[in-house]
Amino acid sequence: MTAVLPLPPAGPTWPALALFAALNRLLARARDAAGASLHRAMLGVTLLAPTLAHAFGFDDVVARARTLVTQPFDGRPSTVPDELLNLSYDQLRDIRFRTDKALWRDAKLPFEVNFFHPGKYFDRPIRVHEVDGDRVREIVFDPANFDYGKNQLDLAKLRKVGFAGFRVHFPLNNAQYKDEVLVFQGASYFRALGKNQRYGLSARGLAVDTVQPSGEEFPRFEEFWLVKPAADAQAIELYAVLNSRRVTGAYRFRVTPGVDTVVEVQSRLFLRPGADQSGMRLGIAPLTSMFAFGENQRPKIEDYRPEVHDSDGLALAMASGEWVWRPLANPSRILSSSFAQPTPRGFGLQQRDRDFSHYEDLEAHYEKRPSAWIAPVGSWGNGRVELAMIPTPDETHDNIVAFWVPDSLPPAGQPLDFSYRVRWQMDNETRPPGAWVVQTRRGHGFVFPGTRDPKELHFAVDFEGPALRALAPQAELSAEVSVGPNAQLLEAIAYRHAVSGGWRMSVRIRRGDPNQPVELRGFLRDGTNALSETWSYLLPPE
């Protein structure tokens, strides 16, 4: 179920992943500081059925992707001028889109779109079009629509350089202000916000060969089509074409902002003929997040903040009906976990801990970072959910990736369809119906001096949920715990948590080889009935 990769990949996987994620994280934080509140084919069509006929639709994007896959991949260097490539991060951040030039502002529509300027870190411009009824027009880059701050640039050289991305605004938190609710920027990255949320984890259109020794391939959304919304629209629709060395794709997104902002995704992928597909691993509905330290892993350097993470675990609703929770960690080397199953009912990276006092960060507000829940639409066939945990020195680097990997791929040129919903959640996260893990704590309680076994580890796992609250006062539960071959189970007991009203599972193990991981699984049982989700912990090597 779990594989450990002893060394980071030789290719660009970790640096490139970290760069995209870190820059998006820093740009989002800068906007916060500035004060912004900021299956298959038929089933996919049902999911995203349009309300109006337009001059452009999903079939047009599919035709574009199908044409691209028959052509050699254009991997030429960036065409962004050196004047922009040589800007520092702070200089690039000083370039801002003029909000009075926002798409659809003059029409006073509920949605507006602002654009990002290309530069050193986002040097692959995209093309953007507007679909307005029976008309399609390209939105041409114009430097007059940007404020360049203190930068002294020759704007004549910037004509038609293209956009680095865009962000969508909607009156989410109140009717007087249009909040930032969606961003597409960098490779195939996108992320969204629900009500009162702060940017945290990201989604991607597709992952290819993530944490593989050969290095990761980063597909890019090269071209977008934004459908002009109606005057009373509560959702926005857009299309995108994806391109990469070995794969192309057509995408349709329907975004409905709300308490949970929902992004409905329809995708059709094509593998490029003539490209080496041997060992190719596609990651469907990939999520990317950050875990630096938390209640189960203390920081390496003293920090006044108890926890720093955008997500604290991977949740899975298995096709069998079992719910699984895998707490995240910041390992010393890459750890990869695999959960094989037919089409899951859902999976996601969640931020379950919503208590500010557990973070104490008045700028980052990790307690407001969204969880993202992937709900497949239609059958995805056989495959597995994979989780990769990558070492990170600090919170500016994303180091957690989760996605679905199909067991088999079609012949080159043949379509591969996936549809799903991404729910960006906070207070009403998707959870199992009975009981779930609320925290995992690792460490020793009191031991007499000189009696501590350095190989012995203690875990306190707290559960809460309606199944536990409904128990009679005299109820007795058992802790059903199993450990992998690299450890010995010493104790597993369950008892009522007098403060929270939930239950605590106490687990003691003796570790074998400290240079190897340890798998642990446990849940609460009432007689023959499982009352809780399964706590599935991967103890990293030291």
N, C-alpha and C positions, 0 to 999 in steps of 0.2 A: 504493500500500500504506500510505502514511503521510500524514496530514494534520496541519498545524500550525495551531492556533487562536491568533491573535495576542493576544487579550485574554481575561481570565476572563469567564465568562458574566455577563449582566446580572442574572440571577435569583439564587436562594438556593443554587445548587449548592455552591460551595466553602465558604462559611461554615457551612451546615447540615451538610454532610458532615464538615467539620473538627470541629464541635461534638460530634456524636454520637461520632466516633472518639476525640477527645481525652478526653472524659469517661469513656468506657469504658476507655481506656488508663490514666488517672489512678486510676480506681477499682480496676482490676486491680493496679496498682502498690501502692496502699494496702493491698490484701488481702495481697499478697506481703510487704510490710513488716511486717504484723501477724502473719506466720508461717503463713499458709495455703498449703498445697502445691497451694495451690489450683490406539414408543413411542407411547410412547403409552400409553393407559389400561391396556390389558391387560398390557403389559410392566411398567408401574408396579406393578400388583397383584401380579405374580409376584415382583418385587423385594422387596416389603414384605409378603408374605403373613403374616397373623397366625396364631399357633398356637392361639388360643382365640377363641371367639365372644364378642363384647361387645355391650352395649346400644347402643353408639355406635361409628361407624366412618367411613371416608373418604366414603362416599356421603352421610352426614349433613352433613359439612362442605361437600361439593359443593352440596347443597341450600341450605345457608345462604349460600354465595357466590353461587349463582344467584339467590337472592331479593334479596340486597343489590344486585346489579348492575342490577336493575329499579327500584331506589329512588334518589332523589336523594342524592348524597353529603352526609353530615353533617359540615360543616367548621366547626362551632361552636367557640368558644374553649374553653380548658381549664376544667374544673370543679373543679380542685384549689384548695383554700382559699388565700387570700393568705398565711396564716401559713406555709405550706410554700413557696410561690413566692418569698417574700422571704428564705428561708434562703440563706446563703452556701454555697459548695462544702464548706468544712470543717464547717459546721453540719450539712449534709445527710449528710456522711460519718459524722458522730457518731451517726446513727440506724442501728441494727443490728438485724437480725432475731434473735430469741432461738432459738438452735440447738436448745434443748430442745423447741421447738414445731415442729420440722421435720416436714413431711409424711412419714408412714410410719416415723418414728423409733420410736414406741411398738410398732409391729408388727415391729420389728427386721428390716426388709427390706434387701436389698443396696443399694437406691437410696433416697436421701432428697432432699427439695426444700426449699430456703430461698427466701424472697421478698424483693424489693427494695421500699423505700418510695418513693412518689412525692414529687416536690419540684420545685425551680426548673428543673432541666435535664431531668427526665423527668416532664413534666406531662400526659401522655396515659395515664391508667390503663388497664389491661387487665383482662379478666375471666378467671378460671381455674376449671376444673371438674375433678373427679376421676371417672374411669370405673372402676368396681369391679364386674366381672362384669356383671350385668344392671341395675346401678344407676348413675345419673349424678347427681352433686350439685355445687353450686357451692361453691367454697372462698371464704368471705366474709372480707373484710379486717377485721381486729380490731387496734386499736392496742395491745391488751394483749400481742400477740405480738412487739412491738418494744421495744427498749431505746433511749430517746431521749437518752441521755447527759446533757449539760449543757443541752440545749434545754429551754426553759420553754414548753410548748405546751398548749393546752386540748384534751385528748384527746377530749372530747365532740364537738368539731367535726370530728374525723377519722374518725368512724364511716362505714364503707363508702366510703371514697374510692377504693378499688381499689389494685391493685399496679402498680409500675413495671416489673416483670419478675420473673424467677426464675432460680435456679441449681440444677443437679442435682449431687449428690454420689454417689461410688462408691469403694470401696476399690481404687484404681488402682495406687498405688505400693507399698502393703503392706496386709496384712489388718487391721491395727489402726486404721487411720485412713481415713475416707471423704473422698477428695480432691474438689475441685471439678473437674468434667469437662465441663460444658456451661452456657452462659449465654444467655438470651434477654433483651435489654434495649434499648429504644430503636428506634423505627420497625420495620424487619424484620431488625434485626441479630441475629446469633448467632455464637458461637464455641465451640470445643471444645479439649480438651487430650488428648494421648496421654501415655504414661508418661514421667515426668521432664521434661516440657515446661513452658515458661512462656508465659503469654498474649502473643500478638502480633497477627497479622492477624485480620480478622473476615470472616464470610460474611454474606450478606443473602438474604432471600427473593426479592426482585425489585428491580431498578433501573429507573427510568424517566427518560429524557432526561438522563442523566448528562453533564456538561460540554457541554450545549447552550446556545446563547445565550438561549433562552426561560426557562432556569432548570430545576432538577431537581425532579421530583415524588417525594416520599418515601412509598411505601406503608407501612402499618402492620399488624402482627399485632395484631388487636383482641381476640381471644378464643382461649383455649387449652383443650384437653382432655387431661389427663394420665392415661394408662392405668396402673392400679395393677399393679406387677410381681409375679411369683410369688416365693416365698421363695428360690428358687435362680436367679433371673433373671440373665442376663449382658448383657441389652439392655433398653432402655426405649423405649416407643413413645408418641408424642404427636401431637396434631392441632392445627392452627391455621387461622383464617380471616383473610385479608388483605383490606384495604380501602383504597381511594384514590380520588382524584377521577375517574380514567378507567379504573380496573381493579379487579376483585376476584379473589380466589383461594382455593382450598382446598389445604391442605398436610398431608402426613403425613410424620412423621420417625420413623426407627428408629435409635437411637444405641447403638453397641456399643463401650464403652471397651476400650482395650488399648494395646499398644505403639504401634500406629496406631489412634487412635479413628476409627471410621467412622460417618458420618452419612448414612443413606440417605434420599433425598428423593423424594417423589412430589408433583407439583403439577398443578393444573388451573386455568387462568386464564380470565377472562371480561372482555371490553372493555365498558365501560358505554355503552349506547345513548344517543344525544343529546349525548355529550361529543365535543369536537373531537379526532379521532384523526389528523388530518393531520400528517405528519412525526413521529408518535409512535415512539419507539425503546425497545423493551423490552430490558433486560439480564437474561439468564437465568443463574442460578448465579453471581451477582456476588461477587467477592472484593475486600476493601479492606485496604490495607496502608500501610506508611510506609517511605520512603527519604529520609534526610537527606543523608548523604554516605558514601562508601566508597572502595574502591581505585581506581575509575575517576573519582572526582570528590572533590576535597579540600574540606574545610569552608571556608566564607567567613570564619569567625572561628576563630582558633586554638583547638584542642581537644586535650586529652591523649589522647582516644580515637581510634584510627585509623579506625574505621568506626562508624556509627550507622544501623541499618536493621532492620526486621522481615523484609524480603524483599530479595533482591538480584537477582532476575530473574523473567521470565515464561517458563515452559517450555511447549512445545506438541508433542503427538504428532499429526501431521497424518494425515488419512485416506489420503494418498498413501504413507505410510510414513516420510516425512521427519520428523526431530526438529529443533525450532528453539529456540534460547535467545536471548532478548532481555534484556540487562542493563538494570537500572533506573537512573534518574537523577533528580536534583532540578533541573528546568529553570527558566529565568528566566521562561518563559510556558508555558501549557498545551500539551503535545504529545500527540496522539492517533495511535495506530497501529492498523491494521486488517489482519487475516489472514483472507482469504476462503477458504472451503472448505466441503465437505459436513460432515456430523457428524464432529467430531474424535474421535480415539481418547481424547483427554484434554488438559487444560490446567491450569495452576496457577501460583500465585505461590509461589516456593520461596526458602528460606534455605539455600543450599548451603554457605556458609562456616560451619563448626562449630568453629573454633579460637578459644578464649577470648582468646588474645594478639592477635587481630585486632580485638578490641573493647575489652578492658580495662575493662569496666563491671561492678563487683561488685554493683551493685543491679539493673540492667536485665537482665543476662545475655542479650544478644542472640543468643549462640550456641545458646541453648536455645529460641528462638522457633520455633514449628512452621511447616512448609510445608503448603499446602493443595492437594490434587490433585483436580480434578473429572473424574470418569469418567462420561460419558453412558451411559444405559441405553436401548436402542432407538434408532430413527432420530430425529434432530432436524431432518432436512431440510437445505436449503441455508441458509447464513448465514456469520457471521464472528465470530472472537474479536477483541474490541477491548480495547486497553490505553490508559488515560489516565494521564499523569504530570503532576502539578499542582505548582506552586511551593509550598514550605513553608519558613517561617523557622526551624523547629526541630522536634524529635522528638515534640512533643506533638500534632502534627496529622498525621492520615493523609492521604496525597497520591497514593496509587497505587490505581487501580481497574481490574479486569479482568472481563470477562463475555462471554457469547455473545449475539449479536444475530441473530434469525431474519430471513431476507430478506423474508418476507411475514407478515401478520397476518390472522386470520380476521375475518369480519364481526362486528360488535358482538353480544354475547349468545351467540356460538358458542364452544365450549370450545377451549382450546389447552393441550395436555398435554406436560409434560417430567418425566422421571425421571432421577436421577443419584445418584452417590455422592460424598461429600466425605471424603477421607482426610486426617487431620491427622497429619503425618509428621515424623520427625526423622532418625534414623540410617539408616533404610531408605527413603529417598525414591525415588519413581518416577523412573527415569532411562532414557536410551536404552541399547540393549544393547551398543553398541560403545565409544564414547568420548564424553565430555561436557566442557563448559567448567567449570573450577573457579575461574578468576579472570580478570578483565579489568583490566589496568593501563594507565593513560594517562599519558604524560609523556615528556620527553626524557631520554636517558642523557647521557653526556659529549659536549659539543660544544666546539670551540675558541672562545674569546672572539671575538665579532664575526662568527661564521659562522652563527649560528642564524637560520633563516627563521621569522618569527613565524606564518606560515600553515602551517608544516609540523607535523604531529602524528604521534606514534608510539604504537602500541598493542602491548602484549605480552599475548597470550591463551594461557593454559595449559589443556591438555587432559589428562585422565586416563581410564582405563578398560581393560577386559580386552583389547580389540582392540589397544591400544598395548602392553600388557605382553607380548602374545604375539608381537610382532615380533622378527625375528632381529636380532642386534647390528649387522649391516651394513645394515639396512633404511634406505631413503631415502624420505621422504614429501614431497609438494608441498603448498603452501598455495594453495588455490583461492579467490581473493578478488576481489570486484567492488565498485565504489563507484558511488554515485549521481551525477547530473549536476553537483552542486555541489562536486565534489572530483576530484583527479587521483591515481591510484594510483602511488606512487613505488617501492614495494618490498613484496614478500610472500614470506617464506621460512619454512620449518619446520625445526626441529632438535630433537634429543632433549634433554629436561630431565634433566641428570645427577643432580639432587638428588631430585626426586619420582619419577623413572622414567617420567614422562609425556612429552609433547611440547609445545613452545612454537611458536606462530605469531606471527611478528613482522610488523607491518604499518605502513608509513609512507605518509601521504597529504599532499597539499597542498590546503588548503581554499580554496574560492572565496569566496562572500559569507559573512562571519562572522555575519550576521543571519539566515541560513537554516540549517536542519538538514542533516545529511549522513547518508545511508543507506550502511551497509557490510554485506557478507555474506561469510562465509568458512568453509571447512571443510578438514579434512585428507584428502588423497587418496593412496592407494597404487596407482599405475598408473591403472587405470580404475575402481577401487573407492573409494567414499566411506567413510572409517573413522570419522568423527565426526559428531555433530550439527552443525547449521549455526549459527554465531555470527552473529546478526543485530543489529547495533548501530545505534542512532539517536543520533548526536552532536547534542546540543541546540545551538540558537543561543547565541551569547555574550550 
